[in-house]
Amino acid sequence: MEKYDYLIVGSGLFGATFAYLAKKAGKKCLVIDKRQHTGGNIWCRDVEGIHVHEYGAHIFHTDSSRVWNFVTQFAEFNRYTNCPVANFEGKLYNLPFNMNTFYEMWGVTTPEQAQKKIDEQKAQAAALLKGQKPANLEEQALLLVGKDIYEKLIKGYTQKQWGRKCTELPAFIIKRLPVRLTFDNNYFNDKYQGIPVGGYNKITDALLEGIEVKTSTDFFSDRKKFESLADKIVFTGAIDEFYEYRFGKLEYRTVRFETEKLQEQNHQGNAVINYTEESIPYTRIIEHKHFEPENEAYKKNITVISREYSSEWTEGAEPFYPVNDEKNSETYRKYKELADKETGVIFGGRLAQYKYYDMDDVIADVLNRFEGKIL
């Protein structure tokens, strides 16, 4: 039986980056993934030249030149800037909240006028609290941005996303809401931003080049055999499943995508439009071709859209977002105590660390571990 230095369970960004760096360090790796493809949630499906973000919009952004220099060696990036739009009852508002948003909402034209309006509404919310700390997300949001922005652009979207009323969600979920008193629709403040030209598969394929990879292969289908193949395991799956749910199952929100090919050159004029009223069941519509306007497929009379629906995670669904409330955080803490005692297993990524990660943070985590000489 062939022996490896590392068995890497999961070929998403953490697993693929780890495999690349381990190979570079002279280690022999086997990467397995239960899906039929590599790349985890950044995998793109090609539809007549349009690179469809199969698991939701992924926009690479970072302030780290180290991470940017690392990732751009595997693919050329375009200059895509994330400028989402919110649709509330047929009216469109720019995100994040900025002067374009405030002009559309109140007709104000100067930062001073906008700030005055926000301050008035925040003061009304503070008066209702009478010095008490916000008890839930609704009170927290009202205290941060006031009634108009909350009711039109936050309330319905948040309730759809979490499947709970804002009055039932903890205040800490919204610690801050960015308000910009400029006419700048760029969602991120990061220095570097873009989409890999040709889709994210280019990055995954380059990271895994020359490494043995087996897809449609479930670690838990023959755990003992897989554990015997390598000196160490890099595990990027769900940590509660790894420990056979001994402390109970961790909770997630999941996302379902309703994807449709349309005979149109341009359906909505933007990559992402959020639908913030609760009566519309989906949270947003993604039009994938807008991520790569330089692509030849952009000119074709065809486009692909995905409606995104948020719901509670159930068995068989993809776990997307950890529910970081007190109960789940305490359950994860117990699993982490076990993980910290492991000498032959490295846990990494969103599911193994029960933490929402931006893509740059995933790469930075792997780079940091190698600099710390985990080998």
N, C-alpha and C positions, 0 to 999 in steps of 0.2 A: 504493500500500500504506500502510495506516494505521500511524503511528509512535507509540510509547509511551515514557514516561520509564523505566518498569520493566516487564519481563516477570517475573512471579512464578511460579516452578515449584513447585506444591504449595499446596493451600488449607487445610493444617492450621493449628494455632494460630500458628506462626511466620509463615507466609505470609499468613494472614488479618489478623493484627495489623499486620504490615508494610504491607499494602495499605491498611488503614484510616488509619494514621498518614501514609503517603505521600500519600493523597488529601487528607487534612486539610492537608497542607503544599502543596497545589496541584499535585501530580504526577499524571500520567495513567498508570494501571496496567492491565495485562492479567494476569489470574490464570488459569493452566491447571492441570488435574489429570487424571491418567490414570484415576482412579477415576470411577465414575458419580455420585458425590456430593462435596460439599465437606466440610470439617471434619477431614479426616485421621482419626486414630484416636479423636477425641472424638465422631465422628458417632454419633447415636442413631437406631435404627429404631423406628418407632411400631407397637406390636402391641396393638390394641384399647385405646389410651390409655396403655399402659405404655411408657416410654421405655427401650428395650433398649440397653445400652452394648455396641454390636456388636463392639468391639475390646478388651473387658475393662473392669473397674471403673475409673472415673475419679472420684476424689474431690478436689475443689478445696480446697487448704489453703495458707495462707501466713502469714508473720509480717509481711509488708510491707503497710502501709496504702496505699502508693502503688499497688501491684498490685491490692489488694482494691478500692480506689476506682475503679480503671480498669475492672476486669472487671464490677463490679456496676452500672455505668451501662448495660450491655447486657442484663441479665436480673436478675430478683429471685432471690435465693438463699434456700433454706430453711436450717434449723439442723441439718442432718444431721451426726451425729458418727460417725466410723468406729470401730466396735467389733468387729473380726473375732473369730471363734472357731475354735479348732483341734480337729479330731476325730482322736483316736488310739485305734484299736481300740474305737471306740464310746463312749469317754469324752471329754467336752468340757472344753476349757481356754481361758480368756480370753487374748487377746493385746492389747497386748504383755505380756511376763511381769510379772505384778503379784501382789498379795496374793491375789486370787481364784484365780489360777493355782497359787500355792504351797499354798493351802489344799486345792485339789482334788488336788494331787499328793502332798502330805506330811501334810495335816491340821493344819498350823501355823496359828496364829491371830494372832500378833503379828509385827511387822517384825523384832524381835530374833530370834525363832525361825527365821524365813525366812532371814535373813542368816547365821545360824549354820550352817544346813543347806547353803546355797550355798557358804560359805567352806570347810566341810569337804570338799565335793566338788572345789572348785577346788584345794585343797591336795593332794588325791590326784592330780589331773592334773599339778600342778607337780612332785610327787615323781617321777612317771614320766618327766618330761622331764629331770630332773637338771640343771637350769640351762641347758639348751639352748633355743634359740628354736624356736617351733612351726614344723614343716616343712610343714604342710598345714592345710587348713581344719578337719579333725577335731580336731587338737591345739589349734588356736587356740580353737575353740568350747569345748572341754572346760576350757581354762584360763580362759575368760571366765564360764561359767555352770555347769560341772560335768556329770556323766554323765547324770543323770535328765532334765534339760531338753533336753540335746543329743540323747539317743537317742529321746525321745518327740516333741519338737516341732521339731527342726532337721534331723536326719540324713536321714530319708526324704524330706522335702519338698525339701531342697536337692539331693539326688541326682536327684530327678525333674526339678527345675527346670533343672539343668545337664547332665543326662544323663551324669554322671560320678560316681564314688565320691568321697566327701568327702576320702579319703586321697590322691586324685589332683588335688584342687583346691588352688590356692595359698592360703596363710594370709591374705593381704591382702584377700581377698574379704569376710571378716568382721573388720572392724577393731574394732567394738564391738557389743555386744548389750544393748539397754536393759533394765534391771531396775528396776522401780518398787516400792517398799515401801509402796504405797497401794492401796486398793480402787477404783482408777480404770481403767476399761476404754477410755478415749479413746486411740486409737492415736497420734494426732499431738499434739505439744506446741504447734503453731502457734496464734496468737491468733485467726485467721479460718479458718472451715471451713464447707463446705456444698456443695449441689448446686443448679444452676440450675433453678428451677421451670419445668417444661415441657421440660427436657432441654437438652443442650449445643448443639443445632442453633440455638437462639435466639441464642446468642452469635455463632456463626459467621455466621449470616444477617445479624445486625446489623453485624458488622465489615465484611462484604462488600457491604453495601447501597450501590447506586449505582456499583458497580465492575463492569467487564466480566469475566465469568467463563466459561470453557469447560471443562466436565467431559468425561470420556471422551476426553481429548486428551493424548497421550504426547509429551513434549518430544523424546524420542529417535527418534520416528517420522519427523521432518523437522527435525533439529537446526539445520541452516543457515538454514532459513526462519525458525524461531522466534528464533534469535540475531539475525537482521537486523531484527526488529520493534521492538527497544528499545535505548535508550542503555546500560542496565544490566540485568543479570539477577540476580534473587534466587533462589538455588537451594536447595531444601530436600530434595532427593532424596539418594540414596546417593553419597557423594563418590567412591568407587572407580569407579562407573559413569560419572560425569561425566568422569573421566580415562581411560576405556576400559580400566580394570583394568591399567594399565601396571606397577604394582608388585604385582599379584595381588589376589585378592578378599578383602575383609574378612569376618570370620565373625560370624554372629549366632545367637542363639536365636530360635526362632519359637514362636508359640502357636496352637493350633487350638481352636476353640470348637464344642462340641456343644450346640446350643440346642434347647430343647423347651418347647412350650406345654402347660401342665397345667390340668385342670379342678379347681383347688383355689383357695381364697382365700389360703392361706398354707402354703407348702411346708416351709420350714426355720426360719422365725422370725427370720432375720437376712439382711442383704444378702450377706455373705461368710462362708463356712465353709471353712477350709483342711483338707485331708486329708493328714496328715503321715506316715502309714505308707506305705512304698514299694510294698506289694502292691496298693494302689489306684492305678490308672494316672493319674487326673487329680489336679491339684494343689489345685483348689478348685472349689466350686460357688457361682455368683453368682445370687441371686434379685433381679431388677432392680427390682421394685415397692417394695422396702424402701428404696431410695434416695429415694423421694418418697412418704412415707406420707400426706402431705396431698392427694395426687392422688385424684380421684374413682375412678380405676381401681383404687385399693387395695382398695376394698370389693367389687369384682367377684369372682365365683367363677372366676377365671382368674389364672394366674401364669405367668411365663416364667423358666426357669432356664438357665444356661449352665455346662456342665462344661468346665474349662480344662485342656488338655493341652500340655505343654511338649516341644519337640523341637529337633533341629538344623535350621538353616535350609537349605532346598534351593531350587533354581531354581523360581521361580513362586510360592513362599510369601512371606508378608509378613515382612520383617525387623523383629523387635521389639526385642531387647535386644543391644547391642554386647557382644562377648566381649572384655573389657578385660584380656587377659593380655599378657605381654611381647611375644609374636610379633605380635599384632594391633595393639598400641600402637605398635610400631616401624613397621609397615606404614602405619598412619594418619599417623604423623609425616611420612613421605615425601610423602603426599598433601597434608598441611597445608602443607608447604613450598611446594608448587606453588600452593595456594590463596592463601597469603599474598602471592604475587607478582601475583595478578590485580588489575587495576584496574577491570574492567568486570563483575565477578561478586562477589556477596555470598553467602556460605555461612551457613546458619543452620538450627538444629533438630537433632533426634536423629540423623538419618541423615547429614546433611551435616557434622556435627561429631563423629560417631561417639562419642556420649556420651548416657547416660541423663539425661533432663530431666524434672523435675516440671513441671506446667503453669505454676505461678507463675514458675518460673525461665525458661521460654520467653518469657513476657510481659516479665519484667524485662530479659531480654537485648535484646529489640527496643526497649523504652523507652530503655535505656542507649545503644543505637546511635544513636537519633534525638537524644538529648540531646548525644551526641558529634558531631552534625551530619554524619552520613555522607552526606547529600544533596549 
